[in-house]
Amino acid sequence: MRYLSTRGQAPVRDFSSVLLAGLAEDGGLYLPETWPVLTADDWRALRGLPYPDLAARIIAPFTAGCIAPDVLQRLCRESYAGFDHAAIVPLTQVEDGLFVQELFHGPTLAFKDMAMQLLGRLFDHVLAERDAHVTIVGATSGDTGSAAIEACRGRERVKIVILHPEGRTSDVQRRQMTTVLEPNVTNLAVQGTFDDCQDLVKAMFADAPFRQDMHLSAVNSINWARIAAQIPYYVYAALALGAPDREVSFAVPTGNFGNILAAWAARRMGLPVRALCVGSNRNDILTRFLRDNDMSVQGVVPSLSPSMDIQVSSNFERLLFELLNRDAAACARIVTEFRQTGHMAVPDPVWRQASGLFHALALDDQDTKTEIRNLHAASQYLADPHSAIGIAAGRMFREPGIPMVAMATAHPAKFPDAMEQATGIRPALPPALADLFDRPERYEVVAARLDVVEDRVRAAVLKNA
Ligand SMILES: *Cc1c(COP(=O)(O)O)cnc(C)c1O
C-alpha cells in the first residue's frame, strides 16, 4: 500500500515511511492511495475472531508490502495482551437500541491505548529493521500523551517529548505522564492551550533542518497508523451486532476527529455503517460546521472533557480531501486559508455531503453532568464526561431497528471530580494505578515559544545519546 498527502506536494510513501514521518513534508496528512474494500462475504468471514486477530486482518491491507501478516498478528496480540478485559473492547447495552463500546481497558485507561500500544511496537519493529532512531514529539490535551509515553517508555530506539497545556489536563492525566521517569521520556508543560501545543509541534515539523537533525516523528492523531489501528473496533462492534446483514450507527466523542475518522474509514471499506454522530463539548467547531457550515475558530474553553478542548480538528483535513474527490490543490488552498483567517470556506456541495454523512451534538458541562447522572440512575452505567457526550449524541440520533454504538473513550476514574459532582460516586482507579498520587513527578514548565521548546527537545535528544 502506498500513501499520498492531502496537499499533494509530498512524495508518495509506503507504510513504514508514513509511520515514521507522521506529518507529510508539505504540511498535509497521509492517506492510503486506494481504500481496501471488503465484500459482505469478507466481513462474514471475520465474525467470531478474537479482537487481536480481527485487528491484524483489518490492518493488514494498510501495512501490505512493509509488515508481514504473521508479524502484524504477533504485534497485535502483544499490544492487547495487557488489557484488563477479556473482550478487549467489550460492548454493553445501556438502553433500547443503544450500546456502549468500552475502549478504555488499556494501561492508561483511555482509548488512545487502542492505537498507541500497537504503534510503539510497530516503531520498534521498523526502526530495528532500519537500524534507526527517532524522537517522537507530540502535543496532548490529556490522553494522547500518556498513551504515547506508556507505549514508548524505556524503548531503546525512541526518545519521546510530550507537550501538554499547563494546568489544563486533569491531575490523573498529568500524573500518568509525569510520573514516568525513564530517561527517554520528557514532559513539557506549555504555558498556553492545547492548540498552542499543537501549533508548536507543527512548527517543529515545518523546521526542516531541525526535523532532520532530531529525527522527528509524530504519534499524535495525524499519524496514519493510529487511524488504521482504530478501524478494527468499529468492525468488531458492527459484526457483533449483525453486520454485514444489518446496518449499525456510531456515536463518537470527538476532538481531533481521529476516532470518528476511523469509523468513516470502516464505512469507506464497505462496512454497512448508517449514521456517524459527532459529540463535542462547548468547543463545538464541528457541530457549528455540520449544522451551519460555520467552521470558524473561537477561543478554547476548558471543560469537563479536556481531551475534547480543541478548536482545530486536524484530522478533518483527511475527510475534506476525500469529499473534494481528492483534489489536493483545493484541499491545500482551503486549509491554508483556514490557518490564516480562522475561517474555513468549505464549498457548499462538500458541506452538504459532510452534513448528510455526520450528525452532531454539543453538550455544555451542565448537560454533560445531567447526562452522567441520568444514565447512572436509569442503567447504573458510569460514563466519564467524554463518553457521556458520545452516549447523548447516540441517543439523540438513534433510529428504530438500527443499533447505535457509542464509544466510551475513558475510564470514569480518570475524572473523579466530575463523576462525584454528577453522581456522588468517586470511582476508584484500577489496581495498576492505585498509587498514582504517591509517585514522584518530573516535568518542565516552558513558554509557548518555538525556540524555547526546540532547545528542550535538543537537550532531550542529546541526553544519553
Ligand atoms: C482523544 C480523546 C477523545 C477525542 O478523540 P479524537 O480522536 O481526538 O477525536 C475523546 N475522548 C477521550 C477520552 C480522548 O482521550
The ligand as a Gaussian input file, in Angstrom:
#p B3LYP/6-31G(d) Opt

LIG

0 1
 C       -8.563000      11.811000      22.497000
 C       -9.860000      11.624000      23.169000
 C      -11.061000      11.961000      22.542000
 C      -11.117000      12.599000      21.178000
 O      -10.658000      11.743000      20.175000
 P      -10.238000      12.324000      18.745000
 O       -9.672000      11.178000      18.025000
 O       -9.255000      13.409000      19.003000
 O      -11.478000      12.844000      18.138000
 C      -12.228000      11.703000      23.220000
 N      -12.224000      11.175000      24.456000
 C      -11.094000      10.853000      25.093000
 C      -11.164000      10.301000      26.464000
 C       -9.876000      11.055000      24.468000
 O       -8.748000      10.730000      25.098000

